[in-house]
Amino acid sequence: MGIIAGIILTLLLFAFIFWPDKNPFRQADKTRLDYLRERKDVIYENLRDLNFEYLAGKYPEQDYAEQRASLEDEAARVIAEMDHLSTRLPVRA
């Protein structure tokens, strides 16, 4: 009796863990807008890091200016595409 209860409990435990709706490792579908939001956050973080490293003296002025301009251009392209997509797509919560 105890063995049968243990087997049933084990099967229920595996079903609970690996059930598709409960699986935390299942990746949710991302839209292009979700990807762009994540990319924007990464670019802003890179800008903060670049500024910190420049102030710490790790970058010369010219390299800092080039890197900053490159990151700002990329951020502008991402934000422009986000604006374009957000006017076409309904906003989801």
N, C-alpha and C positions, 0 to 999 in steps of 0.2 A: 504494500500500500504506500509506504514512504517513497519507494523508488518511482512509482507511477506519479505521485504528487510532485516529486523532484523533476521528472521529465516534463510534465505539463508546465510547471513553473519556469523551467528553462526555455521551453518553446514560446511561452508567452513573453518572456523577457527578450528573446531574440526578435520576436515580432514587434514588440514595442520599440526596441532600439533601431531596427532596420526598416521600419515602416516608412515609405517615401515621404509622407507629409511631416513626419517627426524628425527626419534626418537632418542634422545641423550642417552636414558637409555637402548637401545638395546646393548647388549654386542657383540663385534666382536669376531669371532672365533680366538682362539689363537693356535699357534703351540707349540710344545714342546720347540722349540728354543726360542720363545717369553717368555714362562714361565721361562726358565733357565736364560734368560737375567734379568728378574725381580728378580729372586732369587739371582743372583749374586750381583745386586745392594743392595738388603736387607742385604746380608752377609757383604758387604763392609761397609755399614752404621753401622751395629752392631760392626764391628771391630773398627770403628772410635769412637763410643760411649764407647766401652770397654776401649780403650786407654785413652779417656778423663776421665772416671771414675777412672781408675787406677792412673792417674796423680793427680786426686783430692783426692786420698787417700781412696777411698771407697772399694778397693779390696786389699787383701794381695798378695804378690808376687806369691805364689804358685797357688792361685785361678786364678789370671790373666794369668799366663803361661798356665794353663790347658784350660781355656776358649779360649784364643788366638789360641792355637794349634788345638782345636776342630773346631773353625771357619775357620782357614786356611785350615784344611783338607777338610772341606765341600766345601770351595771355590775351592780348587783344583779339587775335584770330579765334581763340576758343570762346571768348565771351560773345563775339559777333555771331558765331555759329549757334551758341546757346540762345541768343536773342531771336535769331531767325527761326530756330526750331520751336521755341516757346510760343511764338505767335501762330505757328501752324498746328501745334499739338495741344490737346487739352491737358491742363495741369493735373497730375495725379498726386494724391496725398501720400 
